[in-house]
Amino acid sequence: MKLIANSIKAAVVAALVIALANCATAPSENEARRDSSAKAANEVKAEAQAQAQRRAKQKSEASEAERISVIASRLKADDDTVLADQNQPLPPRAPEALISDTLKQLLTQVKTNNELLAHSQRDAETGFNNQPFTHNLTQAQKEELYRLVSRHPESVGQIFKRYRVNPTIETEYNAISTFAMDVDNGSFKLASAMLHSNRMPDPAGIRVEEFVNALDYQYQHSDDLFALSAEAMRSPFREGFYLLHVGAQTRELKAGERNPSNIVLVADVSGSMGSDDKIELLQVAMKTLVSQLDKNDRVALVAYSDNAKVLLDPTRASSKRKIYKAIERLRANGSTNVEAGLKTAYRLANEMQEPGFNNRVILTSDGMANTGSRSPEAILSTINDAKQNGIFLTTLGVGKEVYNDYLLEQLANQGNGTYLYIADLDDVQEVFVDNINSQLQTVAKDAKIQVAFDPAIVSHYRLLGYENRHLETQDFMDAEKDGAEIGAGQKVTAIYEIKLAESIRENLPRAKAIASLAVSYKKPEGKKVFQIQKNIPVSIIQQNVEHTSADSLLSFSMAAFAEKLRQSYWARFYTYHEIEGLLLTLPRNYQAHQQVKELKQLISIAERLDNGYDEFEANYPISKVSFERVPLLD
């Protein structure tokens, strides 16, 4: 028991240190090219795996043998639920008031204290034990407190912005839904990494659209730039409603069609990047990207900590050894001046910019800016001209324990770009090998979606997610209003809950349309707004699961899962088990897909870790809920 207690203590102290630190072509040629790209990527991946094995060997056997997994919970500062360090959670119990009060004080300290930044693990532990609010605790109480803090979302050192959940809207008053597209995956990938670490993700970091769009759907193609799809079925999660799946996909590029690229890699090498193997993963990602480029592409490298420095001037991608050596020189040290890094990167990007090229800045960071401008608005104001000139931005997040999701997501959102997250080598493969064309070649910018429901057919609707992408109806065709940048072959999916008008529920008018679906966009270097519009016929409504496509069932399951993790008001009415049940209705061959198996695993982990806390029950008990209206929340 003493050994286990010491292990728990060591693991939690480590978590505290991290949380306190840095607060704030011809067919044959095409095949050869694909083989070469795959070989280069595999070589980089093999090298990374070898490095990981060497690092693992260096860890002491005793430490490895004593490793213990601390189960996460959604403990709030005033929550009374405690989970034991076992594979199965114990029933809820109420800790002593002293522990609860101390937890509040400690979490405040974790967020505000900067005195222990440079301390060693032993110093941090001593500093913790010497805090006035721990003096009256027994050693057993301190051990329990360590566990509570290590599992609390605020102790992880992650920064999010929580958005209000979209309300249910009556079409009699507003029948038109307008929003900017979104192809980010950062929210889903980070939440997945947390769950695989036996921690519940922070509800504030869950964006439903990024969960839904993290999946690969097999949409049909069309001659338009955007192929539009839609399907609906009765909702298994909300009584009286249907789930509507809306999908859009751009044309895919054929081999050899990708335009040449000018890429500026921007590497965060501040002190916070020294944890979680962030620098190593960042280096693997950069090398993998370079391995997929050819002689027509150019690469430059900027590193920043206190200040920014150009480590590699614009270089042809055919000089891979030279580029790899520059990447290998990256070392973590100093503070985080994102503003300086982006300023230098955009200066280089302006110098490299050429018509007909993919001109892109790729920022890799944990987002913990603590020097220079720190808000996305202030940082982006310094590069606004470059943004307007056709230079696109990708923010690539790394790390878990110290991480600013809000900064990276908003930089991409407002900087004409995409926000991605990588947790491991599989994520690197997905981003920079499997989807390289989508990430590099933008085919539409300021892309938006508008769904205009027919009030005679649909009486209520609710858009799941896209809260921070909301637009006014008149913004849809406004060339000055920002939308999303969409790459070649990328898919954008949105899920609605809809309720049919009472007058047609028993006899659906199959010849009519429930809504019109429209997409507006501009060409990558253009200013004119184009529009594609299709009707969504009543005939796309399926009356049972058996007639519903696998893609729709998968998207509905993912949206429900995200709502559950987000602690949405409407997620109170179904369980994780019911989400798993919907996945089990997928065709057997579809269930064998890796993304389906991964989703099942994540749902299983969340079901085990979730304490079932319902913040709405006291004021809005489930027994008195109206499914047609949602309470106004803060």
N, C-alpha and C positions, 0 to 999 in steps of 0.2 A: 504493500500500500504506500509506503514511504517513497519507493521508487516511482510509482505511478504519480503520486502527488508532486514529486520533484519534476517529473516530465511535463505534467500539466502546467506547473509554474513556469518552467523554462519556455514552453510554447507560448504561454500567454504574455510573459515578459517580452518575448520577441515581437509579439503582435503589438504590444504597447509601444515599444521602441519605434517600430515602423509607423504606427499611427501618429506618434508625437513628432517624428522626423518630417521636415519639409511641410509642416501644416500650411497652411495657406493653400502567178507562177504555174508550171506544168504539174500534172498530178504527181509524177515521181519526185520533182523538186519539192513539192508541198510536203510529201511524205518524209523526205529527207530532213526538211526543216522541222517538222514536228518531232521526228526522232531525235534530232540534235537538241531541240528545246527540252524535250523530256529527259534526255541524258544529262544535260547541264543542270537541270533542276534536281535530278536524283543525286548528282555529285555533291551539290550544295547541301542537300538534305542529309546525305550520308555523313558529310563532314560535321554538320551540326549535331547529328546523333552521336558521333564519336566523341565530340567535345562534351556533350551531356554525360556520356558514360564515364569520361575521365573525371569530370567534376563529382559525379556520384561516388566514385571510388575514393575520393579524397575525404569524404565524410566518415567520421568514426563509426565503427561497427556498433559500439555501445549506443550511440545516439540513434542509429538506424533501428536497433532492436527495441529501443524504448519509445519509438515514435508513436504518438497517440493522436487519434483524430477527434477533434472537439466538435461535437454536433452543434450546428447553429440554430438559433431561434429568432423570432421576430420580436424579442424583448424590447419593450419601450422602457423609458426611464421610470415609469410608474406601473409597469406591467407586473403581474404577480405569477407569471408562468416561468418555471425553471425546467430545463431539460438536463437529464443526467448524461454523463459521458459513456453512453452505451449505444448499441445499434438501434435500439427501440426507445422512444421517449417514454418517460414515466408520466403518470397522470399529473395534472397541474397541482401545485401546492404554493402556499403563500410564504415567502421568506420573511425574516424579521424586518420590522420597519427600519431598523438601523442599516441593514444591507441596502434596502431600497433607497434610502436617503443618500447613502454613500455613493451609490451608483450614479445618481443624478449629479453629485458633486464631481465625481471622477470624470464623467463624460464631458462636463463643462471644462475640466482641466485638460482633457485630451484635445479638445478643440482650440484652446486658447494658449496653453503653456508652450513657451519657446525656450525655456531654460535648459531643457534636457537634450537639445538637438545634437550636441557633440559628445554626449556621454556614452560610455560603454554600456553593455547589457547589465553588468553588475552595478554601475552607477545608477542606471535607470531604476533597477529594482530597489536599491537603497533609497533613492529619491521618492519612489512610490510609497515605501513603508514609512517614510518620515513625514508624509503628508499629515496635517493635523486631523483630517477626517478619518484616518485609519487607526488612530491611537487606541480607540476603544474596541477594536475588533480582535477576536481571538485568531489564532493561526488558521483554524478551520474556516472561519468566516472570510479571512483574507483569500484563502484558496477558492472559496465559492465566488468571491468578488472578482478574482482574476478570470474565472470562467465566464462570468456575466459580461465583463468588459470585452473579452476576446471575441465573443459572439455578437456583440451589439454592432449594428451597421455603422454607427457614428464612430466606433473605435477603429474602423478599418481605414479611415482617412480618405474616404471617397466623397466627391462633391457632385451633387446633382441639382437640377431644378425640377420641382414637381409641378406638373400642369393639371388643371382641373379636368375632370372627366367630362366628355361631351354629353350634353343632355339629350333626352328624347324629345323630338320636335314634332309638332302637329303641322301637317302640310297645309292646313287651312290658313295658317299664319305665315309659314315660310316653307315653300316646296322645293327650294333650290339649295343644294349643298356644293360648296366650292372650296378646293384646297390645292396646295402645291404638292406635286408628287414627291416621293421620298424613296431612295434606294439604299439608305444607310442600313448597317447591320450592327452597329456598335452596342446598342442596348441589349440585343439578344446574345451576342457573343460574350459580353461581360457577365451577364446573368448566368450563362452556361458555365463560365469559368468559376463563378462563385459557388454554384450548386455542386460542381465536381469537387470543390474544396470543402464540401459539407457546410456551407453557409447559405442561408437564405439571402437573395439579393435585396438591396434596399428598394422598397416599393417606388420611391421617387425616381429611380433610374429605369423604370419599365415603361417603354414606349411601344404600344401595341403594334403600330405600323412597322417598326423595325423587326419585330418578331415575325410577323406575317411575311415580310419581304425578304427574310433570311432564307426562305425555302425556295426550292427550284420547282416551278410548275411547268407542265408540258402544254403550253398554249399553242393554238393553231396560228399559222402565219397568214398574212394578207399582202396585197400590193401596196397598201398604205405604209407610211413610216411607222405608224402605230397600229398594231392589230388589237382590236377590242373584243373582249369576251365577257360573258355574264351568266350566272346561274344562281338559283335560289332553292331553298328547301325549308321545311318546317324546323324551327329552332328547338333543339332538345334541351336548351338551357334557359329559355325565357318563354313562359306560357303565352300563347296567342300571337307570337311573332314568328317571322321567317328570317332566315339568314340569307343575305344577298352577297355573292362573291362577284367583284368587278375586277377585271384584269386588263392590263395593257402591256404589249411587248413590242420593242423596236426590232427592226430587221437585223439579222445576224450578218457578220462579215464573213466572206469566203476567204480561204487561205490566200495570203498575199495582198488583200485589200486594205489592210490597216495602213493609215498614213504614217510617215516617219514621226518620231517624237523627240521633243526637247524636254528633258526632265531635270529638275533641280531637286535633289534629295536634301532634306533638312533634318539633321539629327540632334535631338536633345541629349546632351552629354552632361547634364547637371548631376549633382549628388544623389538626387532621388532616383535616378536611373540605375544606380548601383545595386539596388535591391531587386528581388524577383527575377533575376537573370534577364532584366529588360534589355540591357545593352547587347547581350549575346543574341537574343531573339530579334532585336532590331537589325543587327548585322546580317543574320541569316535571311531576313526578309529582303533587305537591300540587295544582297548577292543573288537571291533567287530572281528578283525582278531583272537585274542586269543580265542574268543568264538567258532571259527570254527576249532580249533586244538584239537587233542586228546592226550592220555597218551603217545604215541610214539614220540611226538614232544617236542622240548625244546626251551625255549625263554630266552633271556637276554636283558637287557635294559641299554642303555648308554644315558646320557644327556650331552649336551655341550652348553656353552656360551663362557666366556673368556677361559675356559679350559674344559676338558672332565672328566666325573665322571661316574663310574659304579654304577647304582642305583639298579640293580638286576643281580646277578650272574646267570649262566645257570640254569634254573628251568624247571621241567616237566610241560607241559601245563595243566596237570590235576590239578595242584595247582593254579586254576584260581583266587581265592580270593587273594592270595599272590601277583600274577602278577598285578591284578587290583589295589591293594593298592599302588604298586610301581608307576604305571602309574598316579594315582591320586595325587602323590606328585610333579608332574611337575609344575613348576612356571616360568614365564618369567622374566628374569633379565640379564643385562650385554651385552657384545658384541657377535659377531658371529664367532667362530673359527671352521669352517667346517672341516678343516684339522685335528685338534685335535680329533674331534668327530669320523671321519672315521678311523683314526689310531687306536684309542682305540677299535672301533667296529671290525675292521679286526683282531686285536690281539685276541679278544674273539672268533671271527668266526674261526680262525685257531685252537684254542684250542678245539672248539666244533666239528670241521669237522670230519665226518665219511664217509667212502665209502658207496655208495648207498643211501645217504641222500640228501635231497634238502638243500644245504648250502647257505644261503642268508642273506645279510645285507639290511635292509630297512631304508633308510634315509628320515626323514620327516622334511621339512624346507620350509622357504620362499626364501632361496637361497642368502640372503643378507650378504655374508661373508665380514667381515671388520677387521678380526684379523687373523694372520697366513697367509698361502698361500691362494690366492683368485682366481686364474685361475684354470680351470678344469685340465689342463695339469700338473700344479705344484702339485695339490692335489693328482691326480691319480698316479704320479710318486712315491709317498710314499707307495702305496699299490699295485704296479704292480705285485709283486710276488704272492700275495694272489689271484689276479685276474686270473693269469695263472693257479692256483691250483684248479680251479673249484668253487670258491666262487662268486656267482652272486649278482648283486646290483640292487635294485629298489629305485628310487628317487620318493618321494611322495610330490608334491607341495601343499601348502596351502596359502591362502591369495590373495588379489588383489591389495591393494593400495601400498604396498611396496613389490616388488617381482622380483627375478632374474631368469627368464626363461632360459636364456642362460647357466648359471652355472648348473642348475639341468638337463637340456636336454643333455648337453655335458658330465656330469658325468656319466649318464646312457649310453650314446652312446659309450663312450670310456671305460666304466667300466664293460662291459659284463652285460648289464641290460636293464631295462625298465623305462621310464619316464611317470608317471601318475600324474593327478591333481584331487584334490577333493575340491568341493565348498560347498557341503551340504551332508545331510544324505543319499540322493539317490545315490550320487557318492560312498559313503562308502559302501552301500549295493551292488552296481554293482561290485566294485573292490574286496571286501573281503568276499562276500557271493556268489553272482551269478557266479563269475569267479575265485573262490579261487584256483582251480586246475591249471588253466592257469597261475596264478600269482606265484604259488609256485613251480610247477614242470616243469623244462626245459627239452624238448625232443630233441632239436637241437640247436647247437650253430654255430656261424659264418655263418648263413644262408644268401644266396645271390640269386638273380634272374638275368637271362640273357635271353633277347629276341633278336633273330637273324632274322631280316626281309628279305624276298626275294625281291630284288630290281625289279624283273620282275613283282611283284604284288603290292608292296608298294613303292611309290616314296618318300614320306616324313613322318616323325613321330616327335612327341613331347611328352615327358614324363611329366605329370603334378605332380609336387612335387618331392621329393627325391633328391633335389639339394645337401643337405649335406650328402647324402649317395652314391654319385656317385663313381663308380669304373672303372678302366681301364679293357679292355677286358681280358687281361692276369691275372687279379686279381681273376677271377671267380673260378678257381681251385687251387689258391695259398693258402696253409694251413696257411701261415703267415699273410694273409690279413684279417682284422677284418670284421665280418658281424654282424648279429643280433642274439639274443638269443630268441628262440620261445618256448612258453609253450604249454602244452597239450591242444588240441582243439582250439588253436588260429588261427585266420584268417588274412591273409595279402592280401591286394588288391592294385592294381596299375591301373591307368587310362592313356591311351595314346590317343592322336589325331593322326590319320593316314590319308594319302591321297593315294588313289589307283593310280597305273600307268595308264596313259592316254590310253594306248593300250588295256586295259582289262575292262575299266569302263562300257562299254555297254554290255559286254558279259563275266560275271565272270566265270573263269574256276573252277567250283565247286570241281573238283577232286584234286585240288592243295592245298598247304598250304601257308598261307600268311606269316608265321613265325614259328620258333621253340621256344618253351618255356622250359627253363631248370632251375632247382633249385639245388644248391650245399649246403652242410652242413656237420657238424661233429657231432658225438654223444656227449652228455654232458661231458663225461670224456675221450673222445678219441681225436686222432690227425689226423686220416685218413679222407680225404674228399670224401664224397659220392655224387652221382649225379642222378637226376631224370629228364628225358627229354620227352616231348610230342610235337607233331606237332599241330599247330593251323590251322585247315582247313578253306578254303574260305567259307564253308557252315555255319560257325558261324556268318557270316555277315547277319544281319536282315535288310530288306529294309524298314520297317516301325515300328512305336512305338508299334502297336498292337501285333506284334510277338516277342517283346523284353521282357526279363524277368524283374520282378519287382526289383530284386536285382541290375541289371545293371542300370535301370532307376534311382533308388535311389542313386547309387554311382555317376552317371553322374551329378545328381542334386547337390549332396554334393560337388563334385569337382568344379563345376561352382560357387557355393556359396563361397567356399574358395578363388578361383581366384578373385572373386569380392571384397571380404574383403581385399585381399592382394594388390589390385590395380594393378593387372597384366595387361600388355599391351593388352592381348587378351580379357580381361574381359570388354573392352570398347564397344564391339559390341553387347552386350545383356544386358537386364535389370533384376532386381530382379523379376519383374512380369513374365518374360519368364521362370525363374527357377521355380517359383510357378506353372506355366502352365505345365511344364514337370511332376511335382509331381502329378498334377491332373489327369494325364493319368494312374497312378497306379491303380490296381484293388481296388475296394471299400473296401474289407476286409483288404487289405494291408495298405490303408490309415488310418485305425483305429489303427495301431500299434503306440505305444507311441513314438518311435524314429522318425517316420514320422511326427507326430503331433508336436513334439518338433522342428524339422527342419523347418516346416512351420512357427512356431511362431518366430523363430530366424530370418528367412528371412524377415518376416513382420516388426520386430523391426529394422533390419538393413536398410530396405527400407525407414522407417520413419526418421532414424537418419542420413543417408548418405547424404552429401551435393553435391555429384556428381562431386567432383573435379577431373579433368583429367590432370595430369602432362605432358602427352605426346602430347596433342592437338596442342600446339604452334609449335612444331618441326615436328610432325608426324600427320597431320590432318587425320581424319578418311576417308575423301573423296578421299585421295590419297594412301590408304593402299593397299599393295599387301598381299593377304592371304597366299602366299607361302613362304614369307620371313619375318623375324622379325628384326627390327633395333637392332644394337648392343648397349646395354645400359650400364651405369656405375654400 
